[in-house]
Amino acid sequence: MSATHSLTPKISFLTRNKRRMHKYGIIIAFFVLCLIVALTGEYQVAQGAWSNNYFLSNENMLIVLRQVSINGILAIGMTFVIITAGVDLSVGSVLALSGIVAARFATNNAGLAIGSTATAVMMPLIVALGIGIVCGLINGTVLARYRLQPFIVTMGMLSAARGLTLLTTDGNPVSQLNSDFRWLGNGYIASVPVPVIIFIILFGLAWILLNKTLFGRYIYAVGGNPKSAHTSGINVIRIKVLVYTLCGALAGIAGLILTARTGSAQTNAGAGYELDAIAAVVIGGTSMAGGVGTMVGTFFGVLIIGVMNNGLDLLGVQSYYQQIIKGALIVVAVLLDPSRKQQRD
């Protein structure tokens, strides 16, 4: 019996807990990052560089949440897309197009928005949501029905939506937005910023959709093996179209909130936002190969980027270094992706 026991291969702690580490690693990484930034802040206070550790203040925490809310909304939609083994490079341009057209219905000289809080909010919301849905529907339909690479199709939409944004206003920003509309980006409910509340609500709905519905299971199936999913009776084309449409709709909502927050719609809004959304999703553990990913992971991926940017800003580090660190995090996250090793094997 002892001989048999001695022949049993020993399994390391990391091997035994690999799945658990992959599941909770992003959460641990987030709290470790917060600890590092907090300790750095305490060091700055001890050295006399800071009068207090501003990073730990409630005000700064709300600032971080407000800052990540736009990227968080985009990342929610991107999570659905990447789980299907796709990618949407157009969300930044769709955000800009949705925001600038919606702003036309929220200016002080727009008769539709005067004297009615509901109209001032609902009309721009319907417009932004509609534009996002149309753009996402076009992306999904073209790439799914004609079996084109998502990278190519969404890059085409990126260019087209940006061109339409410039064409809509002849390259000029839209300003003088009414106060009722700007409340969406700058208002508070029970001391919590409205964009943060919207982000949390959308996150909760997305989590339910991905984890508690048949549609969510179909998304994983399509991303894991589209041929097997089709054989099982899943309409792969329909799932992809719906996923990209959902991603476009969320980009429209993000554009609306960003416009309300800044108080004007800029033609260059959203430039590079698609990369931040992809970074948050990948850092959160969603595999670019498809079929693997969680909404909770994306949530903490968004927070990691937000805390990192906030901490570096407080320390006076230039934004160029933030881009370098963000790029390194993406590469490390991909290298640590378990599905990558499985595919290689």
C-alpha positions as a Markdown table, in Angstrom:
| # | Residue | x | y | z |
|---|---|---|---|---|
| 1 | Met | 0.0 | 0.0 | 0.0 |
| 2 | Ser | 2.9 | 2.4 | 0.8 |
| 3 | Ala | 4.6 | 1.5 | -2.4 |
| 4 | Thr | 1.4 | 2.3 | -4.4 |
| 5 | His | 1.1 | 5.6 | -2.5 |
| 6 | Ser | 4.8 | 6.5 | -3.3 |
| 7 | Leu | 4.1 | 5.9 | -7.0 |
| 8 | Thr | 1.2 | 8.4 | -7.0 |
| 9 | Pro | 2.4 | 11.6 | -8.7 |
| 10 | Lys | 2.5 | 14.7 | -6.5 |
| 11 | Ile | 0.3 | 17.5 | -7.7 |
| 12 | Ser | 1.5 | 21.0 | -6.9 |
| 13 | Phe | -0.7 | 23.5 | -5.1 |
| 14 | Leu | -0.8 | 25.7 | -8.2 |
| 15 | Thr | -2.0 | 22.8 | -10.4 |
| 16 | Arg | -4.7 | 21.8 | -8.0 |
| 17 | Asn | -6.0 | 25.3 | -7.7 |
| 18 | Lys | -5.5 | 26.4 | -11.3 |
| 19 | Arg | -9.2 | 26.8 | -12.1 |
| 20 | Arg | -9.8 | 28.7 | -8.8 |
| 21 | Met | -6.8 | 31.0 | -9.4 |
| 22 | His | -8.1 | 31.7 | -12.9 |
| 23 | Lys | -11.5 | 32.5 | -11.5 |
| 24 | Tyr | -10.5 | 34.7 | -8.6 |
| 25 | Gly | -7.1 | 35.9 | -9.9 |
| 26 | Ile | -8.5 | 39.1 | -11.4 |
| 27 | Ile | -10.2 | 40.0 | -8.1 |
| 28 | Ile | -7.0 | 39.4 | -6.2 |
| 29 | Ala | -5.0 | 41.4 | -8.7 |
| 30 | Phe | -7.4 | 44.3 | -8.3 |
| 31 | Phe | -7.1 | 44.4 | -4.5 |
| 32 | Val | -3.3 | 44.0 | -4.7 |
| 33 | Leu | -3.2 | 47.0 | -7.1 |
| 34 | Cys | -5.3 | 49.1 | -4.7 |
| 35 | Leu | -3.0 | 48.1 | -1.8 |
| 36 | Ile | 0.1 | 49.1 | -3.8 |
| 37 | Val | -1.4 | 52.5 | -4.8 |
| 38 | Ala | -2.6 | 53.1 | -1.2 |
| 39 | Leu | 0.8 | 52.2 | 0.3 |
| 40 | Thr | 2.5 | 54.5 | -2.3 |
| 41 | Gly | 0.1 | 57.2 | -1.2 |
| 42 | Glu | 1.1 | 56.7 | 2.5 |
| 43 | Tyr | 4.7 | 56.9 | 1.5 |
| 44 | Gln | 4.1 | 60.2 | -0.3 |
| 45 | Val | 2.4 | 61.5 | 2.9 |
| 46 | Ala | 5.3 | 60.4 | 5.0 |
| 47 | Gln | 7.7 | 62.2 | 2.7 |
| 48 | Gly | 5.7 | 65.3 | 2.9 |
| 49 | Ala | 4.8 | 65.3 | -0.9 |
| 50 | Trp | 1.1 | 64.9 | -0.1 |
| 51 | Ser | -0.8 | 66.4 | 2.8 |
| 52 | Asn | -3.1 | 63.4 | 2.9 |
| 53 | Asn | -3.7 | 60.1 | 1.1 |
| 54 | Tyr | -6.2 | 61.3 | -1.4 |
| 55 | Phe | -6.5 | 57.9 | -3.1 |
| 56 | Leu | -8.3 | 56.4 | -0.1 |
| 57 | Ser | -10.9 | 59.2 | 0.1 |
| 58 | Asn | -14.5 | 58.6 | -0.8 |
| 59 | Glu | -14.4 | 61.5 | -3.2 |
| 60 | Asn | -11.6 | 59.9 | -5.2 |
| 61 | Met | -13.4 | 56.5 | -5.2 |
| 62 | Leu | -16.4 | 58.1 | -6.8 |
| 63 | Ile | -14.2 | 59.9 | -9.3 |
| 64 | Val | -12.7 | 56.6 | -10.3 |
| 65 | Leu | -16.1 | 55.0 | -10.7 |
| 66 | Arg | -17.3 | 58.0 | -12.8 |
| 67 | Gln | -14.2 | 57.9 | -15.0 |
| 68 | Val | -14.6 | 54.1 | -15.7 |
| 69 | Ser | -18.3 | 54.2 | -16.3 |
| 70 | Ile | -18.0 | 55.0 | -20.0 |
| 71 | Asn | -15.4 | 52.4 | -20.6 |
| 72 | Gly | -17.3 | 50.0 | -18.5 |
| 73 | Ile | -20.4 | 50.3 | -20.6 |
| 74 | Leu | -18.4 | 49.7 | -23.8 |
| 75 | Ala | -16.6 | 46.8 | -22.2 |
| 76 | Ile | -19.9 | 45.1 | -21.3 |
| 77 | Gly | -20.9 | 45.0 | -25.0 |
| 78 | Met | -17.3 | 44.0 | -26.0 |
| 79 | Thr | -17.5 | 41.0 | -23.5 |
| 80 | Phe | -20.4 | 39.5 | -25.4 |
| 81 | Val | -18.6 | 40.0 | -28.7 |
| 82 | Ile | -15.3 | 38.6 | -27.7 |
| 83 | Ile | -16.9 | 35.5 | -26.1 |
| 84 | Thr | -18.2 | 34.7 | -29.6 |
| 85 | Ala | -14.6 | 34.9 | -30.8 |
| 86 | Gly | -15.2 | 38.3 | -32.4 |
| 87 | Val | -14.2 | 41.9 | -31.9 |
| 88 | Asp | -15.8 | 45.2 | -32.5 |
| 89 | Leu | -13.4 | 48.0 | -33.4 |
| 90 | Ser | -16.2 | 50.5 | -34.2 |
| 91 | Val | -17.5 | 51.2 | -30.7 |
| 92 | Gly | -15.5 | 54.4 | -30.3 |
| 93 | Ser | -16.8 | 55.8 | -33.6 |
| 94 | Val | -20.4 | 54.7 | -33.0 |
| 95 | Leu | -20.1 | 56.4 | -29.6 |
| 96 | Ala | -19.1 | 59.6 | -31.3 |
| 97 | Leu | -21.9 | 59.4 | -33.9 |
| 98 | Ser | -24.6 | 58.6 | -31.4 |
| 99 | Gly | -23.5 | 61.3 | -29.1 |
| 100 | Ile | -23.3 | 64.1 | -31.6 |
| 101 | Val | -26.6 | 63.3 | -33.3 |
| 102 | Ala | -28.3 | 62.9 | -29.9 |
| 103 | Ala | -26.9 | 66.3 | -28.9 |
| 104 | Arg | -28.8 | 67.9 | -31.7 |
| 105 | Phe | -32.0 | 67.1 | -29.8 |
| 106 | Ala | -30.6 | 68.3 | -26.5 |
| 107 | Thr | -29.4 | 71.9 | -27.3 |
| 108 | Asn | -31.0 | 74.9 | -25.7 |
| 109 | Asn | -32.3 | 76.1 | -29.1 |
| 110 | Ala | -33.9 | 72.8 | -29.9 |
| 111 | Gly | -37.7 | 73.2 | -29.5 |
| 112 | Leu | -38.2 | 69.5 | -28.8 |
| 113 | Ala | -36.1 | 69.8 | -25.6 |
| 114 | Ile | -37.4 | 73.1 | -24.1 |
| 115 | Gly | -39.6 | 72.9 | -21.0 |
| 116 | Ser | -39.8 | 69.2 | -20.7 |
| 117 | Thr | -37.4 | 67.2 | -18.6 |
| 118 | Ala | -38.7 | 63.9 | -20.0 |
| 119 | Thr | -38.3 | 65.0 | -23.6 |
| 120 | Ala | -34.9 | 66.5 | -23.0 |
| 121 | Val | -33.7 | 63.1 | -21.8 |
| 122 | Met | -35.8 | 60.6 | -23.7 |
| 123 | Met | -35.5 | 62.0 | -27.2 |
| 124 | Pro | -31.6 | 62.0 | -27.2 |
| 125 | Leu | -31.7 | 58.6 | -25.5 |
| 126 | Ile | -34.0 | 57.1 | -28.3 |
| 127 | Val | -31.8 | 58.7 | -31.0 |
| 128 | Ala | -28.5 | 57.5 | -29.5 |
| 129 | Leu | -29.8 | 54.0 | -28.8 |
| 130 | Gly | -31.3 | 53.8 | -32.3 |
| 131 | Ile | -28.1 | 54.8 | -34.0 |
| 132 | Gly | -26.1 | 52.3 | -31.9 |
| 133 | Ile | -28.5 | 49.5 | -32.7 |
| 134 | Val | -28.4 | 50.2 | -36.5 |
| 135 | Cys | -24.6 | 50.3 | -36.6 |
| 136 | Gly | -24.4 | 47.1 | -34.5 |
| 137 | Leu | -27.0 | 45.4 | -36.7 |
| 138 | Ile | -25.1 | 46.3 | -39.8 |
| 139 | Asn | -21.9 | 44.9 | -38.3 |
| 140 | Gly | -23.5 | 41.7 | -37.2 |
| 141 | Thr | -25.5 | 41.0 | -40.3 |
| 142 | Val | -22.5 | 41.6 | -42.7 |
| 143 | Leu | -20.0 | 39.6 | -40.8 |
| 144 | Ala | -22.3 | 36.7 | -39.9 |
| 145 | Arg | -24.2 | 36.2 | -43.2 |
| 146 | Tyr | -21.1 | 36.7 | -45.4 |
| 147 | Arg | -18.7 | 35.0 | -43.0 |
| 148 | Leu | -16.3 | 37.9 | -43.0 |
| 149 | Gln | -13.7 | 38.6 | -40.4 |
| 150 | Pro | -15.1 | 40.8 | -37.6 |
| 151 | Phe | -11.8 | 42.8 | -37.6 |
| 152 | Ile | -12.4 | 43.9 | -41.2 |
| 153 | Val | -16.1 | 44.6 | -41.0 |
| 154 | Thr | -16.0 | 46.6 | -37.8 |
| 155 | Met | -12.9 | 48.5 | -39.0 |
| 156 | Gly | -15.0 | 49.5 | -42.0 |
| 157 | Met | -17.8 | 50.7 | -39.6 |
| 158 | Leu | -15.1 | 52.5 | -37.5 |
| 159 | Ser | -14.2 | 54.6 | -40.6 |
| 160 | Ala | -17.8 | 55.1 | -41.8 |
| 161 | Ala | -19.2 | 56.1 | -38.5 |
| 162 | Arg | -16.4 | 58.6 | -37.9 |
| 163 | Gly | -17.0 | 60.1 | -41.4 |
| 164 | Leu | -20.7 | 60.4 | -40.7 |
| 165 | Thr | -19.9 | 62.1 | -37.4 |
| 166 | Leu | -17.9 | 64.8 | -39.2 |
| 167 | Leu | -20.4 | 65.0 | -42.0 |
| 168 | Thr | -23.3 | 65.6 | -39.6 |
| 169 | Thr | -22.0 | 68.8 | -38.2 |
| 170 | Asp | -19.4 | 69.8 | -40.8 |
| 171 | Gly | -16.7 | 68.9 | -38.3 |
| 172 | Asn | -18.0 | 71.3 | -35.7 |
| 173 | Pro | -18.9 | 70.3 | -32.1 |
| 174 | Val | -22.4 | 70.6 | -30.7 |
| 175 | Ser | -22.6 | 72.7 | -27.5 |
| 176 | Gln | -25.2 | 74.6 | -25.4 |
| 177 | Leu | -26.8 | 71.4 | -24.2 |
| 178 | Asn | -29.7 | 72.0 | -21.7 |
| 179 | Ser | -29.2 | 71.3 | -18.0 |
| 180 | Asp | -31.8 | 68.5 | -17.9 |
| 181 | Phe | -29.8 | 66.5 | -20.5 |
| 182 | Arg | -26.5 | 67.2 | -18.8 |
| 183 | Trp | -27.8 | 65.7 | -15.6 |
| 184 | Leu | -27.3 | 62.3 | -17.1 |
| 185 | Gly | -23.5 | 62.8 | -17.1 |
| 186 | Asn | -23.1 | 65.1 | -14.1 |
| 187 | Gly | -26.0 | 64.5 | -11.8 |
| 188 | Tyr | -26.3 | 62.5 | -8.5 |
| 189 | Ile | -28.8 | 60.1 | -7.0 |
| 190 | Ala | -28.2 | 59.6 | -3.3 |
| 191 | Ser | -24.7 | 61.1 | -3.6 |
| 192 | Val | -23.8 | 58.5 | -6.3 |
| 193 | Pro | -23.0 | 59.8 | -9.8 |
| 194 | Val | -25.7 | 59.0 | -12.4 |
| 195 | Pro | -23.2 | 57.5 | -14.9 |
| 196 | Val | -22.0 | 55.1 | -12.2 |
| 197 | Ile | -25.6 | 54.0 | -11.4 |
| 198 | Ile | -26.3 | 53.5 | -15.1 |
| 199 | Phe | -23.1 | 51.4 | -15.4 |
| 200 | Ile | -24.0 | 49.2 | -12.4 |
| 201 | Ile | -27.6 | 48.6 | -13.7 |
| 202 | Leu | -26.3 | 47.7 | -17.1 |
| 203 | Phe | -23.7 | 45.4 | -15.6 |
| 204 | Gly | -26.3 | 43.6 | -13.5 |
| 205 | Leu | -28.6 | 43.1 | -16.5 |
| 206 | Ala | -25.7 | 41.9 | -18.6 |
| 207 | Trp | -24.6 | 39.4 | -15.9 |
| 208 | Ile | -28.2 | 38.0 | -15.8 |
| 209 | Leu | -28.4 | 37.8 | -19.6 |
| 210 | Leu | -25.0 | 36.0 | -19.9 |
| 211 | Asn | -25.4 | 33.6 | -16.9 |
| 212 | Lys | -29.1 | 33.0 | -16.4 |
| 213 | Thr | -30.6 | 32.9 | -19.9 |
| 214 | Leu | -30.6 | 30.5 | -22.8 |
| 215 | Phe | -29.2 | 33.3 | -25.0 |
| 216 | Gly | -26.2 | 33.5 | -22.7 |
| 217 | Arg | -25.5 | 29.8 | -23.0 |
| 218 | Tyr | -25.8 | 30.1 | -26.8 |
| 219 | Ile | -23.2 | 32.9 | -26.8 |
| 220 | Tyr | -20.7 | 30.6 | -25.0 |
| 221 | Ala | -21.6 | 27.7 | -27.4 |
| 222 | Val | -21.1 | 29.8 | -30.5 |
| 223 | Gly | -17.8 | 31.2 | -29.2 |
| 224 | Gly | -16.5 | 27.8 | -28.1 |
| 225 | Asn | -17.3 | 25.8 | -31.3 |
| 226 | Pro | -19.6 | 27.4 | -33.9 |
| 227 | Lys | -19.8 | 24.2 | -35.9 |
| 228 | Ser | -21.0 | 22.1 | -33.0 |
| 229 | Ala | -23.4 | 24.9 | -32.0 |
| 230 | His | -24.9 | 24.8 | -35.5 |
| 231 | Thr | -25.2 | 21.1 | -35.3 |
| 232 | Ser | -27.0 | 21.3 | -32.0 |
| 233 | Gly | -29.6 | 23.5 | -33.6 |
| 234 | Ile | -28.4 | 26.9 | -32.5 |
| 235 | Asn | -28.9 | 29.7 | -35.1 |
| 236 | Val | -25.3 | 30.9 | -35.1 |
| 237 | Ile | -26.0 | 33.8 | -37.5 |
| 238 | Arg | -28.8 | 35.1 | -35.4 |
| 239 | Ile | -26.7 | 34.9 | -32.2 |
| 240 | Lys | -23.9 | 36.9 | -33.8 |
| 241 | Val | -26.2 | 39.5 | -35.2 |
| 242 | Leu | -27.9 | 40.0 | -31.8 |
| 243 | Val | -24.5 | 40.2 | -30.0 |
| 244 | Tyr | -23.1 | 42.9 | -32.3 |
| 245 | Thr | -26.4 | 44.7 | -32.2 |
| 246 | Leu | -26.3 | 44.7 | -28.4 |
| 247 | Cys | -22.7 | 46.0 | -28.5 |
| 248 | Gly | -23.8 | 48.8 | -30.8 |
| 249 | Ala | -26.7 | 49.7 | -28.5 |
| 250 | Leu | -24.4 | 50.0 | -25.5 |
| 251 | Ala | -22.0 | 52.1 | -27.5 |
| 252 | Gly | -24.9 | 54.4 | -28.2 |
| 253 | Ile | -25.7 | 54.7 | -24.5 |
| 254 | Ala | -22.1 | 55.4 | -23.7 |
| 255 | Gly | -22.0 | 58.1 | -26.3 |
| 256 | Leu | -25.1 | 59.7 | -24.8 |
| 257 | Ile | -23.6 | 59.7 | -21.3 |
| 258 | Leu | -20.2 | 61.0 | -22.5 |
| 259 | Thr | -21.9 | 63.9 | -24.3 |
| 260 | Ala | -24.0 | 64.8 | -21.2 |
| 261 | Arg | -20.9 | 64.6 | -19.0 |
| 262 | Thr | -18.7 | 66.9 | -21.1 |
| 263 | Gly | -21.5 | 69.3 | -21.9 |
| 264 | Ser | -20.8 | 69.2 | -25.6 |
| 265 | Ala | -20.5 | 66.6 | -28.4 |
| 266 | Gln | -17.1 | 66.5 | -30.0 |
| 267 | Thr | -16.4 | 65.0 | -33.4 |
| 268 | Asn | -13.2 | 63.3 | -32.1 |
| 269 | Ala | -15.0 | 61.8 | -29.1 |
| 270 | Gly | -14.4 | 58.1 | -28.5 |
| 271 | Ala | -11.1 | 57.9 | -30.4 |
| 272 | Gly | -9.2 | 54.9 | -29.1 |
| 273 | Tyr | -12.0 | 53.9 | -26.7 |
| 274 | Glu | -12.4 | 50.5 | -28.4 |
| 275 | Leu | -8.8 | 49.7 | -27.3 |
| 276 | Asp | -9.6 | 50.5 | -23.7 |
| 277 | Ala | -12.7 | 48.3 | -23.8 |
| 278 | Ile | -10.8 | 45.4 | -25.4 |
| 279 | Ala | -8.1 | 45.9 | -22.8 |
| 280 | Ala | -10.6 | 45.7 | -19.9 |
| 281 | Val | -12.2 | 42.6 | -21.3 |
| 282 | Val | -8.9 | 40.7 | -21.9 |
| 283 | Ile | -7.4 | 41.8 | -18.6 |
| 284 | Gly | -10.6 | 40.5 | -17.0 |
| 285 | Gly | -9.9 | 37.0 | -18.3 |
| 286 | Thr | -12.1 | 36.8 | -21.4 |
| 287 | Ser | -10.3 | 34.7 | -24.1 |
| 288 | Met | -9.8 | 36.2 | -27.6 |
| 289 | Ala | -10.2 | 32.7 | -28.8 |
| 290 | Gly | -13.9 | 32.7 | -27.7 |
| 291 | Gly | -16.0 | 30.6 | -25.5 |
| 292 | Val | -14.4 | 31.8 | -22.2 |
| 293 | Gly | -15.1 | 34.9 | -20.2 |
| 294 | Thr | -17.2 | 36.4 | -17.4 |
| 295 | Met | -18.9 | 39.7 | -16.8 |
| 296 | Val | -17.5 | 39.9 | -13.3 |
| 297 | Gly | -14.0 | 39.5 | -14.8 |
| 298 | Thr | -14.7 | 42.4 | -17.1 |
| 299 | Phe | -16.0 | 44.5 | -14.2 |
| 300 | Phe | -12.7 | 44.1 | -12.3 |
| 301 | Gly | -10.7 | 44.6 | -15.6 |
| 302 | Val | -12.4 | 48.0 | -16.0 |
| 303 | Leu | -11.7 | 48.8 | -12.3 |
| 304 | Ile | -8.0 | 47.8 | -12.7 |
| 305 | Ile | -7.5 | 50.1 | -15.6 |
| 306 | Gly | -9.3 | 52.9 | -13.8 |
| 307 | Val | -7.4 | 52.5 | -10.5 |
| 308 | Met | -4.1 | 52.3 | -12.5 |
| 309 | Asn | -4.8 | 55.5 | -14.4 |
| 310 | Asn | -6.0 | 57.3 | -11.3 |
| 311 | Gly | -3.0 | 56.2 | -9.2 |
| 312 | Leu | -0.5 | 57.2 | -11.9 |
| 313 | Asp | -2.3 | 60.6 | -12.3 |
| 314 | Leu | -2.1 | 61.3 | -8.6 |
| 315 | Leu | 1.6 | 60.4 | -8.7 |
| 316 | Gly | 2.1 | 62.8 | -11.6 |
| 317 | Val | 3.1 | 60.1 | -14.1 |
| 318 | Gln | 2.7 | 61.1 | -17.7 |
| 319 | Ser | -0.1 | 59.5 | -19.7 |
| 320 | Tyr | 2.4 | 58.0 | -22.1 |
| 321 | Tyr | 3.6 | 55.6 | -19.5 |
| 322 | Gln | 0.0 | 54.7 | -18.7 |
| 323 | Gln | -0.4 | 53.5 | -22.3 |
| 324 | Ile | 2.8 | 51.5 | -22.1 |
| 325 | Ile | 1.6 | 49.8 | -18.9 |
| 326 | Lys | -1.8 | 49.1 | -20.3 |
| 327 | Gly | -0.3 | 47.5 | -23.4 |
| 328 | Ala | 1.9 | 45.3 | -21.2 |
| 329 | Leu | -1.1 | 44.2 | -19.1 |
| 330 | Ile | -2.9 | 43.1 | -22.3 |
| 331 | Val | 0.0 | 41.0 | -23.4 |
| 332 | Val | 0.5 | 39.4 | -20.0 |
| 333 | Ala | -3.3 | 38.6 | -19.8 |
| 334 | Val | -3.1 | 36.9 | -23.2 |
| 335 | Leu | -0.1 | 34.9 | -22.2 |
| 336 | Leu | -1.8 | 33.7 | -19.0 |
| 337 | Asp | -4.9 | 32.7 | -21.0 |
| 338 | Pro | -5.5 | 29.0 | -20.3 |
| 339 | Ser | -7.4 | 28.5 | -23.6 |
| 340 | Arg | -4.3 | 29.6 | -25.4 |
| 341 | Lys | -2.3 | 26.7 | -24.1 |
| 342 | Gln | -5.1 | 24.3 | -24.9 |
| 343 | Gln | -5.2 | 25.4 | -28.5 |
| 344 | Arg | -1.4 | 25.2 | -28.8 |
| 345 | Asp | -1.4 | 21.7 | -27.4 |
